[in-house]
Amino acid sequence: MSDVITFLLLVKPWIGSALLLIGAILGVIGAVGMLRFPDVYTRVHAASVIDTGAMTVAIVGMIILAPTWIIAFKLVAIWLFLFITGPTSSHALVNAAYKAGLQPLIGAEARDPKQAERASQ
């Protein structure tokens, strides 16, 4: 039994660190998506989906590395708050853009906005 506990104590930092690294990589992917996508709708989608996933993976890694249960409980509370407010704020942002008359880019316009603008002239 003590061999299993010793093994888990040795593996725990590696698993937690790997999850934190994966969460950081997902966050960078979300940031690149925000820069690369053509309109506000796809940018918000990249930000909300990837950042919610990145945040979840990173917080799970932090929970694994947490020294006490109270810290793990606080991390779960932070996760719950971010998991609810992230998609809600993204929806509010997209709804405001839609009501302001901002149209999504579709078809050739989405693939190359500059080329579609030249073709319409």
Phi and psi in radians as a Rosetta constraint file:
Dihedral C 1 N 2 CA 2 C 2 CIRCULARHARMONIC -1.222 0.35
Dihedral N 2 CA 2 C 2 N 3 CIRCULARHARMONIC -0.440 0.35
Dihedral C 2 N 3 CA 3 C 3 CIRCULARHARMONIC -1.178 0.35
Dihedral N 3 CA 3 C 3 N 4 CIRCULARHARMONIC -0.661 0.35
Dihedral C 3 N 4 CA 4 C 4 CIRCULARHARMONIC -1.158 0.35
Dihedral N 4 CA 4 C 4 N 5 CIRCULARHARMONIC -0.769 0.35
Dihedral C 4 N 5 CA 5 C 5 CIRCULARHARMONIC -1.129 0.35
Dihedral N 5 CA 5 C 5 N 6 CIRCULARHARMONIC -0.734 0.35
Dihedral C 5 N 6 CA 6 C 6 CIRCULARHARMONIC -1.083 0.35
Dihedral N 6 CA 6 C 6 N 7 CIRCULARHARMONIC -0.736 0.35
Dihedral C 6 N 7 CA 7 C 7 CIRCULARHARMONIC -1.093 0.35
Dihedral N 7 CA 7 C 7 N 8 CIRCULARHARMONIC -0.783 0.35
Dihedral C 7 N 8 CA 8 C 8 CIRCULARHARMONIC -1.110 0.35
Dihedral N 8 CA 8 C 8 N 9 CIRCULARHARMONIC -0.665 0.35
Dihedral C 8 N 9 CA 9 C 9 CIRCULARHARMONIC -1.198 0.35
Dihedral N 9 CA 9 C 9 N 10 CIRCULARHARMONIC -0.506 0.35
Dihedral C 9 N 10 CA 10 C 10 CIRCULARHARMONIC -1.354 0.35
Dihedral N 10 CA 10 C 10 N 11 CIRCULARHARMONIC -0.607 0.35
Dihedral C 10 N 11 CA 11 C 11 CIRCULARHARMONIC -1.466 0.35
Dihedral N 11 CA 11 C 11 N 12 CIRCULARHARMONIC -0.483 0.35
Dihedral C 11 N 12 CA 12 C 12 CIRCULARHARMONIC -0.929 0.35
Dihedral N 12 CA 12 C 12 N 13 CIRCULARHARMONIC -0.829 0.35
Dihedral C 12 N 13 CA 13 C 13 CIRCULARHARMONIC -1.134 0.35
Dihedral N 13 CA 13 C 13 N 14 CIRCULARHARMONIC -0.597 0.35
Dihedral C 13 N 14 CA 14 C 14 CIRCULARHARMONIC -1.189 0.35
Dihedral N 14 CA 14 C 14 N 15 CIRCULARHARMONIC -0.750 0.35
Dihedral C 14 N 15 CA 15 C 15 CIRCULARHARMONIC -1.159 0.35
Dihedral N 15 CA 15 C 15 N 16 CIRCULARHARMONIC -0.805 0.35
Dihedral C 15 N 16 CA 16 C 16 CIRCULARHARMONIC -1.065 0.35
Dihedral N 16 CA 16 C 16 N 17 CIRCULARHARMONIC -0.750 0.35
Dihedral C 16 N 17 CA 17 C 17 CIRCULARHARMONIC -1.158 0.35
Dihedral N 17 CA 17 C 17 N 18 CIRCULARHARMONIC -0.689 0.35
Dihedral C 17 N 18 CA 18 C 18 CIRCULARHARMONIC -1.116 0.35
Dihedral N 18 CA 18 C 18 N 19 CIRCULARHARMONIC -0.719 0.35
Dihedral C 18 N 19 CA 19 C 19 CIRCULARHARMONIC -1.157 0.35
Dihedral N 19 CA 19 C 19 N 20 CIRCULARHARMONIC -0.674 0.35
Dihedral C 19 N 20 CA 20 C 20 CIRCULARHARMONIC -1.116 0.35
Dihedral N 20 CA 20 C 20 N 21 CIRCULARHARMONIC -0.702 0.35
Dihedral C 20 N 21 CA 21 C 21 CIRCULARHARMONIC -1.149 0.35
Dihedral N 21 CA 21 C 21 N 22 CIRCULARHARMONIC -0.739 0.35
Dihedral C 21 N 22 CA 22 C 22 CIRCULARHARMONIC -1.089 0.35
Dihedral N 22 CA 22 C 22 N 23 CIRCULARHARMONIC -0.728 0.35
Dihedral C 22 N 23 CA 23 C 23 CIRCULARHARMONIC -1.085 0.35
Dihedral N 23 CA 23 C 23 N 24 CIRCULARHARMONIC -0.692 0.35
Dihedral C 23 N 24 CA 24 C 24 CIRCULARHARMONIC -1.156 0.35
Dihedral N 24 CA 24 C 24 N 25 CIRCULARHARMONIC -0.701 0.35
Dihedral C 24 N 25 CA 25 C 25 CIRCULARHARMONIC -1.130 0.35
Dihedral N 25 CA 25 C 25 N 26 CIRCULARHARMONIC -0.737 0.35
Dihedral C 25 N 26 CA 26 C 26 CIRCULARHARMONIC -1.095 0.35
Dihedral N 26 CA 26 C 26 N 27 CIRCULARHARMONIC -0.661 0.35
Dihedral C 26 N 27 CA 27 C 27 CIRCULARHARMONIC -1.094 0.35
Dihedral N 27 CA 27 C 27 N 28 CIRCULARHARMONIC -0.697 0.35
Dihedral C 27 N 28 CA 28 C 28 CIRCULARHARMONIC -1.163 0.35
Dihedral N 28 CA 28 C 28 N 29 CIRCULARHARMONIC -0.682 0.35
Dihedral C 28 N 29 CA 29 C 29 CIRCULARHARMONIC -1.073 0.35
Dihedral N 29 CA 29 C 29 N 30 CIRCULARHARMONIC -0.717 0.35
Dihedral C 29 N 30 CA 30 C 30 CIRCULARHARMONIC -1.106 0.35
Dihedral N 30 CA 30 C 30 N 31 CIRCULARHARMONIC -0.677 0.35
Dihedral C 30 N 31 CA 31 C 31 CIRCULARHARMONIC -1.173 0.35
Dihedral N 31 CA 31 C 31 N 32 CIRCULARHARMONIC -0.692 0.35
Dihedral C 31 N 32 CA 32 C 32 CIRCULARHARMONIC -1.135 0.35
Dihedral N 32 CA 32 C 32 N 33 CIRCULARHARMONIC -0.691 0.35
Dihedral C 32 N 33 CA 33 C 33 CIRCULARHARMONIC -1.073 0.35
Dihedral N 33 CA 33 C 33 N 34 CIRCULARHARMONIC -0.671 0.35
Dihedral C 33 N 34 CA 34 C 34 CIRCULARHARMONIC -1.131 0.35
Dihedral N 34 CA 34 C 34 N 35 CIRCULARHARMONIC -0.565 0.35
Dihedral C 34 N 35 CA 35 C 35 CIRCULARHARMONIC -1.424 0.35
Dihedral N 35 CA 35 C 35 N 36 CIRCULARHARMONIC -0.555 0.35
Dihedral C 35 N 36 CA 36 C 36 CIRCULARHARMONIC -1.577 0.35
Dihedral N 36 CA 36 C 36 N 37 CIRCULARHARMONIC -0.509 0.35
Dihedral C 36 N 37 CA 37 C 37 CIRCULARHARMONIC -1.292 0.35
Dihedral N 37 CA 37 C 37 N 38 CIRCULARHARMONIC 2.661 0.35
Dihedral C 37 N 38 CA 38 C 38 CIRCULARHARMONIC -1.416 0.35
Dihedral N 38 CA 38 C 38 N 39 CIRCULARHARMONIC -0.527 0.35
Dihedral C 38 N 39 CA 39 C 39 CIRCULARHARMONIC -2.311 0.35
Dihedral N 39 CA 39 C 39 N 40 CIRCULARHARMONIC 3.059 0.35
Dihedral C 39 N 40 CA 40 C 40 CIRCULARHARMONIC -1.145 0.35
Dihedral N 40 CA 40 C 40 N 41 CIRCULARHARMONIC -0.573 0.35
Dihedral C 40 N 41 CA 41 C 41 CIRCULARHARMONIC -1.189 0.35
Dihedral N 41 CA 41 C 41 N 42 CIRCULARHARMONIC -0.790 0.35
Dihedral C 41 N 42 CA 42 C 42 CIRCULARHARMONIC -1.263 0.35
Dihedral N 42 CA 42 C 42 N 43 CIRCULARHARMONIC -0.553 0.35
Dihedral C 42 N 43 CA 43 C 43 CIRCULARHARMONIC -1.166 0.35
Dihedral N 43 CA 43 C 43 N 44 CIRCULARHARMONIC -0.758 0.35
Dihedral C 43 N 44 CA 44 C 44 CIRCULARHARMONIC -1.155 0.35
Dihedral N 44 CA 44 C 44 N 45 CIRCULARHARMONIC -0.641 0.35
Dihedral C 44 N 45 CA 45 C 45 CIRCULARHARMONIC -1.079 0.35
Dihedral N 45 CA 45 C 45 N 46 CIRCULARHARMONIC -0.808 0.35
Dihedral C 45 N 46 CA 46 C 46 CIRCULARHARMONIC -1.071 0.35
Dihedral N 46 CA 46 C 46 N 47 CIRCULARHARMONIC -0.747 0.35
Dihedral C 46 N 47 CA 47 C 47 CIRCULARHARMONIC -1.152 0.35
Dihedral N 47 CA 47 C 47 N 48 CIRCULARHARMONIC -0.787 0.35
Dihedral C 47 N 48 CA 48 C 48 CIRCULARHARMONIC -1.286 0.35
Dihedral N 48 CA 48 C 48 N 49 CIRCULARHARMONIC -0.761 0.35
Dihedral C 48 N 49 CA 49 C 49 CIRCULARHARMONIC -1.236 0.35
Dihedral N 49 CA 49 C 49 N 50 CIRCULARHARMONIC -0.883 0.35
Dihedral C 49 N 50 CA 50 C 50 CIRCULARHARMONIC -1.213 0.35
Dihedral N 50 CA 50 C 50 N 51 CIRCULARHARMONIC -0.714 0.35
Dihedral C 50 N 51 CA 51 C 51 CIRCULARHARMONIC -1.223 0.35
Dihedral N 51 CA 51 C 51 N 52 CIRCULARHARMONIC -0.581 0.35
Dihedral C 51 N 52 CA 52 C 52 CIRCULARHARMONIC -1.154 0.35
Dihedral N 52 CA 52 C 52 N 53 CIRCULARHARMONIC -0.722 0.35
Dihedral C 52 N 53 CA 53 C 53 CIRCULARHARMONIC -1.170 0.35
Dihedral N 53 CA 53 C 53 N 54 CIRCULARHARMONIC -0.738 0.35
Dihedral C 53 N 54 CA 54 C 54 CIRCULARHARMONIC -1.105 0.35
Dihedral N 54 CA 54 C 54 N 55 CIRCULARHARMONIC -0.743 0.35
Dihedral C 54 N 55 CA 55 C 55 CIRCULARHARMONIC -1.124 0.35
Dihedral N 55 CA 55 C 55 N 56 CIRCULARHARMONIC -0.709 0.35
Dihedral C 55 N 56 CA 56 C 56 CIRCULARHARMONIC -1.117 0.35
Dihedral N 56 CA 56 C 56 N 57 CIRCULARHARMONIC -0.829 0.35
Dihedral C 56 N 57 CA 57 C 57 CIRCULARHARMONIC -1.116 0.35
Dihedral N 57 CA 57 C 57 N 58 CIRCULARHARMONIC -0.742 0.35
Dihedral C 57 N 58 CA 58 C 58 CIRCULARHARMONIC -1.148 0.35
Dihedral N 58 CA 58 C 58 N 59 CIRCULARHARMONIC -0.704 0.35
Dihedral C 58 N 59 CA 59 C 59 CIRCULARHARMONIC -1.214 0.35
Dihedral N 59 CA 59 C 59 N 60 CIRCULARHARMONIC -0.611 0.35
Dihedral C 59 N 60 CA 60 C 60 CIRCULARHARMONIC -1.089 0.35
Dihedral N 60 CA 60 C 60 N 61 CIRCULARHARMONIC -0.709 0.35
Dihedral C 60 N 61 CA 61 C 61 CIRCULARHARMONIC -1.089 0.35
Dihedral N 61 CA 61 C 61 N 62 CIRCULARHARMONIC -0.702 0.35
Dihedral C 61 N 62 CA 62 C 62 CIRCULARHARMONIC -1.176 0.35
Dihedral N 62 CA 62 C 62 N 63 CIRCULARHARMONIC -0.628 0.35
Dihedral C 62 N 63 CA 63 C 63 CIRCULARHARMONIC -1.131 0.35
Dihedral N 63 CA 63 C 63 N 64 CIRCULARHARMONIC -0.696 0.35
Dihedral C 63 N 64 CA 64 C 64 CIRCULARHARMONIC -1.106 0.35
Dihedral N 64 CA 64 C 64 N 65 CIRCULARHARMONIC -0.634 0.35
Dihedral C 64 N 65 CA 65 C 65 CIRCULARHARMONIC -1.517 0.35
Dihedral N 65 CA 65 C 65 N 66 CIRCULARHARMONIC -0.098 0.35
Dihedral C 65 N 66 CA 66 C 66 CIRCULARHARMONIC -1.119 0.35
Dihedral N 66 CA 66 C 66 N 67 CIRCULARHARMONIC 2.344 0.35
Dihedral C 66 N 67 CA 67 C 67 CIRCULARHARMONIC -1.336 0.35
Dihedral N 67 CA 67 C 67 N 68 CIRCULARHARMONIC -0.438 0.35
Dihedral C 67 N 68 CA 68 C 68 CIRCULARHARMONIC -2.328 0.35
Dihedral N 68 CA 68 C 68 N 69 CIRCULARHARMONIC 2.849 0.35
Dihedral C 68 N 69 CA 69 C 69 CIRCULARHARMONIC -1.230 0.35
Dihedral N 69 CA 69 C 69 N 70 CIRCULARHARMONIC -0.518 0.35
Dihedral C 69 N 70 CA 70 C 70 CIRCULARHARMONIC -1.174 0.35
Dihedral N 70 CA 70 C 70 N 71 CIRCULARHARMONIC -0.641 0.35
Dihedral C 70 N 71 CA 71 C 71 CIRCULARHARMONIC -1.180 0.35
Dihedral N 71 CA 71 C 71 N 72 CIRCULARHARMONIC -0.713 0.35
Dihedral C 71 N 72 CA 72 C 72 CIRCULARHARMONIC -1.096 0.35
Dihedral N 72 CA 72 C 72 N 73 CIRCULARHARMONIC -0.691 0.35
Dihedral C 72 N 73 CA 73 C 73 CIRCULARHARMONIC -1.118 0.35
Dihedral N 73 CA 73 C 73 N 74 CIRCULARHARMONIC -0.737 0.35
Dihedral C 73 N 74 CA 74 C 74 CIRCULARHARMONIC -1.114 0.35
Dihedral N 74 CA 74 C 74 N 75 CIRCULARHARMONIC -0.667 0.35
Dihedral C 74 N 75 CA 75 C 75 CIRCULARHARMONIC -1.136 0.35
Dihedral N 75 CA 75 C 75 N 76 CIRCULARHARMONIC -0.652 0.35
Dihedral C 75 N 76 CA 76 C 76 CIRCULARHARMONIC -1.136 0.35
Dihedral N 76 CA 76 C 76 N 77 CIRCULARHARMONIC -0.684 0.35
Dihedral C 76 N 77 CA 77 C 77 CIRCULARHARMONIC -1.132 0.35
Dihedral N 77 CA 77 C 77 N 78 CIRCULARHARMONIC -0.715 0.35
Dihedral C 77 N 78 CA 78 C 78 CIRCULARHARMONIC -1.111 0.35
Dihedral N 78 CA 78 C 78 N 79 CIRCULARHARMONIC -0.755 0.35
Dihedral C 78 N 79 CA 79 C 79 CIRCULARHARMONIC -1.045 0.35
Dihedral N 79 CA 79 C 79 N 80 CIRCULARHARMONIC -0.783 0.35
Dihedral C 79 N 80 CA 80 C 80 CIRCULARHARMONIC -1.073 0.35
Dihedral N 80 CA 80 C 80 N 81 CIRCULARHARMONIC -0.768 0.35
Dihedral C 80 N 81 CA 81 C 81 CIRCULARHARMONIC -1.070 0.35
Dihedral N 81 CA 81 C 81 N 82 CIRCULARHARMONIC -0.835 0.35
Dihedral C 81 N 82 CA 82 C 82 CIRCULARHARMONIC -1.206 0.35
Dihedral N 82 CA 82 C 82 N 83 CIRCULARHARMONIC -0.611 0.35
Dihedral C 82 N 83 CA 83 C 83 CIRCULARHARMONIC -1.173 0.35
Dihedral N 83 CA 83 C 83 N 84 CIRCULARHARMONIC -0.513 0.35
Dihedral C 83 N 84 CA 84 C 84 CIRCULARHARMONIC -1.504 0.35
Dihedral N 84 CA 84 C 84 N 85 CIRCULARHARMONIC -0.767 0.35
Dihedral C 84 N 85 CA 85 C 85 CIRCULARHARMONIC -1.364 0.35
Dihedral N 85 CA 85 C 85 N 86 CIRCULARHARMONIC -0.499 0.35
Dihedral C 85 N 86 CA 86 C 86 CIRCULARHARMONIC -1.087 0.35
Dihedral N 86 CA 86 C 86 N 87 CIRCULARHARMONIC -1.018 0.35
Dihedral C 86 N 87 CA 87 C 87 CIRCULARHARMONIC -1.124 0.35
Dihedral N 87 CA 87 C 87 N 88 CIRCULARHARMONIC -0.572 0.35
Dihedral C 87 N 88 CA 88 C 88 CIRCULARHARMONIC -1.139 0.35
Dihedral N 88 CA 88 C 88 N 89 CIRCULARHARMONIC -0.769 0.35
Dihedral C 88 N 89 CA 89 C 89 CIRCULARHARMONIC -1.205 0.35
Dihedral N 89 CA 89 C 89 N 90 CIRCULARHARMONIC -0.606 0.35
Dihedral C 89 N 90 CA 90 C 90 CIRCULARHARMONIC -1.119 0.35
Dihedral N 90 CA 90 C 90 N 91 CIRCULARHARMONIC -0.737 0.35
Dihedral C 90 N 91 CA 91 C 91 CIRCULARHARMONIC -1.093 0.35
Dihedral N 91 CA 91 C 91 N 92 CIRCULARHARMONIC -0.749 0.35
Dihedral C 91 N 92 CA 92 C 92 CIRCULARHARMONIC -1.109 0.35
Dihedral N 92 CA 92 C 92 N 93 CIRCULARHARMONIC -0.690 0.35
Dihedral C 92 N 93 CA 93 C 93 CIRCULARHARMONIC -1.133 0.35
Dihedral N 93 CA 93 C 93 N 94 CIRCULARHARMONIC -0.804 0.35
Dihedral C 93 N 94 CA 94 C 94 CIRCULARHARMONIC -1.179 0.35
Dihedral N 94 CA 94 C 94 N 95 CIRCULARHARMONIC -0.673 0.35
Dihedral C 94 N 95 CA 95 C 95 CIRCULARHARMONIC -1.097 0.35
Dihedral N 95 CA 95 C 95 N 96 CIRCULARHARMONIC -0.720 0.35
Dihedral C 95 N 96 CA 96 C 96 CIRCULARHARMONIC -1.149 0.35
Dihedral N 96 CA 96 C 96 N 97 CIRCULARHARMONIC -0.686 0.35
Dihedral C 96 N 97 CA 97 C 97 CIRCULARHARMONIC -1.146 0.35
Dihedral N 97 CA 97 C 97 N 98 CIRCULARHARMONIC -0.702 0.35
Dihedral C 97 N 98 CA 98 C 98 CIRCULARHARMONIC -1.162 0.35
Dihedral N 98 CA 98 C 98 N 99 CIRCULARHARMONIC -0.763 0.35
Dihedral C 98 N 99 CA 99 C 99 CIRCULARHARMONIC -1.200 0.35
Dihedral N 99 CA 99 C 99 N 100 CIRCULARHARMONIC -0.416 0.35
Dihedral C 99 N 100 CA 100 C 100 CIRCULARHARMONIC -1.384 0.35
Dihedral N 100 CA 100 C 100 N 101 CIRCULARHARMONIC -0.085 0.35
Dihedral C 100 N 101 CA 101 C 101 CIRCULARHARMONIC 1.676 0.35
Dihedral N 101 CA 101 C 101 N 102 CIRCULARHARMONIC 0.167 0.35
Dihedral C 101 N 102 CA 102 C 102 CIRCULARHARMONIC -1.338 0.35
Dihedral N 102 CA 102 C 102 N 103 CIRCULARHARMONIC 2.037 0.35
Dihedral C 102 N 103 CA 103 C 103 CIRCULARHARMONIC -1.581 0.35
Dihedral N 103 CA 103 C 103 N 104 CIRCULARHARMONIC 2.496 0.35
Dihedral C 103 N 104 CA 104 C 104 CIRCULARHARMONIC -1.251 0.35
Dihedral N 104 CA 104 C 104 N 105 CIRCULARHARMONIC 2.630 0.35
Dihedral C 104 N 105 CA 105 C 105 CIRCULARHARMONIC -1.418 0.35
Dihedral N 105 CA 105 C 105 N 106 CIRCULARHARMONIC 2.313 0.35
Dihedral C 105 N 106 CA 106 C 106 CIRCULARHARMONIC -2.268 0.35
Dihedral N 106 CA 106 C 106 N 107 CIRCULARHARMONIC 2.492 0.35
Dihedral C 106 N 107 CA 107 C 107 CIRCULARHARMONIC 1.192 0.35
Dihedral N 107 CA 107 C 107 N 108 CIRCULARHARMONIC -2.313 0.35
Dihedral C 107 N 108 CA 108 C 108 CIRCULARHARMONIC -1.103 0.35
Dihedral N 108 CA 108 C 108 N 109 CIRCULARHARMONIC -0.526 0.35
Dihedral C 108 N 109 CA 109 C 109 CIRCULARHARMONIC -1.077 0.35
Dihedral N 109 CA 109 C 109 N 110 CIRCULARHARMONIC -0.666 0.35
Dihedral C 109 N 110 CA 110 C 110 CIRCULARHARMONIC -1.307 0.35
Dihedral N 110 CA 110 C 110 N 111 CIRCULARHARMONIC -0.591 0.35
Dihedral C 110 N 111 CA 111 C 111 CIRCULARHARMONIC -1.256 0.35
Dihedral N 111 CA 111 C 111 N 112 CIRCULARHARMONIC -0.742 0.35
Dihedral C 111 N 112 CA 112 C 112 CIRCULARHARMONIC -2.586 0.35
Dihedral N 112 CA 112 C 112 N 113 CIRCULARHARMONIC 1.583 0.35
Dihedral C 112 N 113 CA 113 C 113 CIRCULARHARMONIC -1.035 0.35
Dihedral N 113 CA 113 C 113 N 114 CIRCULARHARMONIC -0.591 0.35
Dihedral C 113 N 114 CA 114 C 114 CIRCULARHARMONIC -1.213 0.35
Dihedral N 114 CA 114 C 114 N 115 CIRCULARHARMONIC -0.711 0.35
Dihedral C 114 N 115 CA 115 C 115 CIRCULARHARMONIC -1.165 0.35
Dihedral N 115 CA 115 C 115 N 116 CIRCULARHARMONIC -0.715 0.35
Dihedral C 115 N 116 CA 116 C 116 CIRCULARHARMONIC -1.145 0.35
Dihedral N 116 CA 116 C 116 N 117 CIRCULARHARMONIC -0.604 0.35
Dihedral C 116 N 117 CA 117 C 117 CIRCULARHARMONIC -1.176 0.35
Dihedral N 117 CA 117 C 117 N 118 CIRCULARHARMONIC -0.706 0.35
Dihedral C 117 N 118 CA 118 C 118 CIRCULARHARMONIC -1.160 0.35
Dihedral N 118 CA 118 C 118 N 119 CIRCULARHARMONIC -0.644 0.35
Dihedral C 118 N 119 CA 119 C 119 CIRCULARHARMONIC -1.227 0.35
Dihedral N 119 CA 119 C 119 N 120 CIRCULARHARMONIC -0.524 0.35
Dihedral C 119 N 120 CA 120 C 120 CIRCULARHARMONIC -1.369 0.35
Dihedral N 120 CA 120 C 120 N 121 CIRCULARHARMONIC -0.219 0.35
